Amino acid sequence: MKDRHALLPRFSISRPVTVAMCLVALLVIGCVSYMKIRLQAFPSGWEWKRLWVWVDSRDTSPKENDQEICRLFETYLGTVKNLRNMRTWAGKDWANAGLRFRPETDMSLAYNQVMDRLDRLKLELPPEKRDRTGVWKYNEETDQEIIWMGLAPPAGVEDIQSFIENKVQRRLERIDGVAKISFWGRFRKEIMVVVFQERMRSLGVRPADVVQALQGENFALAGGYVHEGDKKYFIRSLARYKDMDEIRRIPIIRSSGQGHVSVGDVGACFSGDRRTWDRGESMERKPSAWMYTRSPAPMWWTCPAW
């Protein structure tokens, strides 16, 4: 027993050159590994075998979304190859579907199949909902958060949305290694048009006439490009309002053919802030926004820049 325990010390003393070369080899391998292997939160090449499909269905109840949209999810998305299971959710103004695939699934191929099924599904949706759909796929390089923090705008800031985008988001995105900055709980300026049913009935205006008039005045179209010397300028036609009086003066063509009226004749316009997240957050008893940072670079390289 004693001879067995003394084997390693005896070998080290009798073979000093061999032991020294093994130590040098281990040091060389360790130095190469330290300099070449990237420090990552998750190993590269890892894929999350899930996809999410969503439809933004405004002004609808959860029951309507469940009966109309979730059943379409089951009909069209249920035929995707290597699909393990699917769960659907329906709420007020939205409907989602979560797809889980088998471990051997090629997620690029699965994503293309889901997009193909979604294009077919759009034909079953009303025209106003076809452009409010999407598929989300996890990306290990840009969808992994490295920092979460809260932001409370200083006192006196009126446009919180503009303050966050111009003063905070743009500066943080300039840091090397930062891929994306996302915010929750921020405020967005909105113009709300409230129509009065009694006025609409007396003037012979339908809700569809009001919606059509507002959609027709709100557009952004590409107008081609022009050349000036060696420079190329792109032309875009943007319909923007300077004040709410312009919105009130938008003409509404009545479907009965009895001329037109304005938006101000059938309703009222209000300006206000709306939170883009239903869950209210606060810091020091002040309205706040929460943000997280995504980065494909190693965390030890990105974080010191903060």
N, C-alpha and C positions, 0 to 999 in steps of 0.2 A: 504493500500500500504506500509506504514512504517513497519507494523508488518511482512509483507511478506519479506521485505529486511532484517529484523533483525532475521530471522529464523535461518540462519547458525551460526551467532555469539552466539545466545542464546543456540543452540544445543551444540556448542563446550564448553560453560561454564557449562551447566547442565550435560553433558556426557563426562567428561575429560578422563575417562579410555577408552571409546569406540574410541574417537578421537586418543588417544595415540596408541592404538593397530592397528588402520587403518594405521597410519603413519609408525609404525614399519613394518607392512606387506608390505607396498609399498617400504620401504627401502630394505627389504630382497629380494623382487622380482627384484628390480633394480640391486642389487649386483650380484644375480645369473645370470641375463641376461647379465651383463657386463662381467662376467668371462666365461660364457659358449657359448654365441652367437658369431659366427665368423664374423669378419668384412670383407665383400667381396664386390667387385665392382659389381658383378651380383649374384643373388640368385642361390644357388645350385639346380640342377635338371632342369634348364631352357635349352631348346633345340631350336636351330635355324632350322626352317623347310626348309632348303635349302641344296642342294648338287651340286657340280660342277664336271663335267667330262671333261677331257682334252686329247688331242692327239697331240703329238709332231711329226709334219709332215714336215720334213726338205726338202729343195730344191723344194718347191711347191708354187704356187701362191695362193692368196686368193680365186680366182674363182674356182680353182681346189679343194681346201679344202671345199668350200661351196657345190659344186656339188657331191663330192665323200664322204666326212666324215659327213657333217652336215645333209645330207639326211639319212645317216645311223643312226645318233642320233635320228632323228624323227621317223624312222621306229622301232627301237628296244627299245629306252627309253620311247617312248610314251605309251607303254603298262604297265608301272609300276603303281601299285595300289595307289590310293589317290593322284595322280599327279594333281596339280592345273593348272600349266602352265609351259612351257619350252621355253627358249630362246637360240638361238645358235649364235655364233660369229665365223668368219673365218678371218684369217689374213695370212701374209706371214710366212710359216713354222709352223703354229699352227691352231687348231680348238678347240673350247670350247662349252660346253652346260651347262646352269644353270637351275636346276630343283627346282621348288617351290611346296611344299606339303601343304595339308590341315592341320589345327591346331590339329586335333585329330590323326594325323599320328604317328605311332611308328617309329622313325627315324632309330633305329637299324634294324628293319625289312625292311624298305625302302632301307637302305644301302646295305643289302644283295641282294635284288632284283636288284638293279642297278648294282652290281658287276656281278650277273648272266647274265644280259643283255649285259654287256660289254664283257664278255667272248664269247658270241655268236657273238657280233659285230666284235671282233678281227679276226674271220674267214673270214670276208669280206675284211679285210685290207691287203695290201701287206705284205710279211713276215718281211721286215725291219722296219715296223711301229708297229708291234704287241706288242713289248716289251716297247714301248714308250707311254703308256697310263696310266691313273690313275683316281682315284676318291678322291675328297677332301671333308671332313666332318668337320664342326666346332666343336671344343672341348672347352667347357667353362673353363676348368681347365688349358689348355696349350696354347690356341690360343688367349688369351686376353692380349694385350700389356699393360705394366705398365710404361715403360720408352722408349722414343725415343731420340737418340743422334747422332751427326755427328762425324766422325773420319777423321782427315787429317794426313796421315803418315808423319813422320819427313823426312827431306831432306836426301838424300843418300840411301834410301831404294829402292833396285832394284826389289825384289820380293814382291810386295804389298800383294798378296794373302797369301803367307806364313807368312808374318808379322801379318796380321789380325788373321789368324787361330791360330798361336802359341803364340803370345804375348798378344792378346786382348781377343779372344773368349774363349780360355781355362781358362784364369784367371777369367773371369766373370762367367763362368759356374760352378766354384767351390763354388760360394756364395750360402749359404743355402736358399732354396726356389726358386731359378732360375730354370725354366724348359727348356728353349730354348733361344738361341741367334741367330738371323737371320740378315743377311746383305744384303744391296742393293748397287749397284754401284761399287762393287769391281772388281778388275782386275784378270783375270785368264790367266795363261800361255798356249799358244796353238802353235802347230806345224801345219803350213798350207802347203799343197802339191798342187802346181799349175801345171797342165798338159798342154802341148802344143799340139794342134790338129794336126799340120803338122807333128810333130815327131811321133805321134801315128799312123797316116795314113801310113807313110813311113815304120814303123816297124810292121804294122799289129796288133796293140794293141787296144782293145776296152776299153771304160771307165769302163765297168763291170769287166774287168780283173784287172784293177788297184785297184778298190774297194775291190775285193775279196782277192787280195794279202795283202792289208793293214789290212783288217779285220782278216785274218788268222794269222797275226803276232802279233795282239793285243788281248791278252786273259788273263784270270785268272781262273785257274782250281783247284779244290780241289783234292788232291792226297791221301786222307785217313789220317791215323795217325799211329804212332809207339809208343811203350812203352819202357821206359828206367827206370827200377826200379819201383818206385811208381809214376812216372811222365808220363803224356800222351802228346805227341807232335803232333799237326796237321800239315799236309804237304800241301802246296799250290804252284802251278806252276804259276809264274808271268812272263809275257813277258814285259820287260821294256828296253828302249833304253838309252844308255849312252850318245850318241851325235847324231846329225843329219846325220852324215856319215853312221851310221847303217841303218837309214831309206832310204837313197839314194841307199844302196846296197841290199834292199829287192828285191828278184827275182819275176818277173811277168811272169807267164806261159801264153803264147799266145794261144788263142783258136784255131788258125789254126794249132797248133802242130808243129810249126817251132822253137822249142827251147824256150828259155826264155831271157828276158831282165831285167834290173833293173829299179827301180823307177827314179833314176837319169838320165836314158837315155830318158825318156819321159816327165820329168817335173823338177821342182825346189822346194826346201824346204825352208821355211822361219819360223822364230820364232818371236812371237810377243805377245802382251797383248790384251785381248778382255774384254770389260766390260760386265758383266752378266746382266746389265740392260740398256736398250736403252736410258733412261733419264740420262743425265750427271749432276752430282752434283759437287759443289766446295765449299770450305771453305778457306777464305783468299786467293782466286785466286789459290788454289792448288786442284788437284784431290782428291776427298774424297769419303768415303763410309758411308752410313747411316745405322744404326742398330736399332732394337727394341728388348726389352726383354719381355719374357712371363714367368709368374709365377703363380702356383696354390696356393701359400701361400698368406696371407693377405699383402697388400701393405705396411702397417705401420711396418711390420716385415721385409720385404725384402729391402725396400728402404734405411733405415739407413746404411745398409752394403756397399752401394756405396760410 
